[in-house]
Amino acid sequence: MTTTRNHRRIFTITAVVAAAALILVLALTALNRGSETAPAAGPAGANNVDRIEITSVDGKALTVPSTRPTVLYFMASWCYTCVPQAEAMKELEQEYADKADFVAVDVTPENTKTEVDQFRELAGNPGYPYVVDRTRELIQKYGVMSLDSTIVVSPEGEVLARADSRPMKADALKAFLDAALP
């Protein structure tokens, strides 16, 4: 009987310690999540900004950050919760055409142009470019950890605003862009 109690006590103590360790790991992960997201940026107008060259699925060469603010929308062509924001971007792209470049970034490296085009069709065939981040450079540079993330980057490489894992319809996206863009 005493042996059974001792086993239960040891099991309970082990379970409590394991739960505390798990909570600690999750808390540290949550606290550190934003620390890797700030890109290096020089002074305004600096030429030493770390730019990423990428090609759209339509063959157009793009540079991120661009010479003007860039709205990066991280999505996946298989993600149906990503469609409403892609539609919202289509709705707003003309209104913000003189303020920013819009780019949809498919985070699934193996996706093909056909898969991306099927997603674009669901989103109403927007005019902004779609890229597949095959090397994961954009994902790593901007610390993207979830789909439906939107990041506004200045020409100098500074993150002006970000909304992680938050799909936005047109009204919410407009408010986000109005607050982020100069």
Buried (B, 14 or more C-beta within 10 A) or exposed (E): EEEEEEEEEEEEEEEEEEEEEEEEEEEEEEEEEEEEBEBEBEEEEEEEBEBBEBEBBEEEEBBBBBEEBBBBBBBBBEBEEBBBBBBBBBBBBEEBEEBBBBBBBBBBEEBEBEBBBEBBEBBEEBEBBBBBBEEEBBBEBBBBBEBBBBBBBBBBBBBBBBBBEBBBEBEBBBEBBEEBBE
